[in-house]
Amino acid sequence: MLTPARPTRADEVRAKLAERGLTDADVAEAVAWARRADNEGAR
């Protein structure tokens, strides 16, 4: 018997990002920006 797959929390986050028109590239750019900002503050 097959059981319907339950959406995971990650699936919910991906759906929210898609609703807002954000792409994987947008997320990657935001992470890169945050890491640069964090490193600049550590100097």
C-alpha positions as CSV (number, residue, x, y, z in Angstrom):
1,M,0.0,0.0,0.0
2,L,1.3,3.4,-0.9
3,T,1.2,6.3,1.6
4,P,0.9,9.8,0.4
5,A,4.1,11.8,0.9
6,R,3.8,14.5,3.5
7,P,5.4,17.8,2.6
8,T,8.6,18.5,4.6
9,R,9.5,21.8,6.2
10,A,12.0,22.3,3.4
11,D,9.2,21.9,0.8
12,E,7.1,24.5,2.7
13,V,10.1,26.9,2.6
14,R,10.6,26.3,-1.1
15,A,6.9,27.0,-1.8
16,K,7.0,30.3,0.2
17,L,10.1,31.4,-1.7
18,A,8.4,30.5,-5.0
19,E,5.3,32.5,-4.0
20,R,7.5,35.5,-3.5
21,G,9.3,35.0,-6.8
22,L,12.6,34.2,-5.3
23,T,14.9,31.8,-7.1
24,D,17.8,29.6,-6.0
25,A,20.1,32.2,-7.5
26,D,18.5,34.9,-5.3
27,V,19.0,32.8,-2.2
28,A,22.6,32.0,-3.1
29,E,23.3,35.7,-3.7
30,A,21.8,36.6,-0.3
31,V,23.9,33.9,1.5
32,A,27.0,35.2,-0.2
33,W,26.2,38.7,0.8
34,A,25.6,37.7,4.4
35,R,28.9,35.8,4.5
36,R,30.8,38.8,3.1
37,A,29.1,41.2,5.6
38,D,30.0,38.8,8.4
39,N,33.6,38.6,7.4
40,E,33.9,42.4,7.0
41,G,32.7,42.8,10.6
42,A,35.3,40.4,11.9
43,R,38.2,42.5,10.8
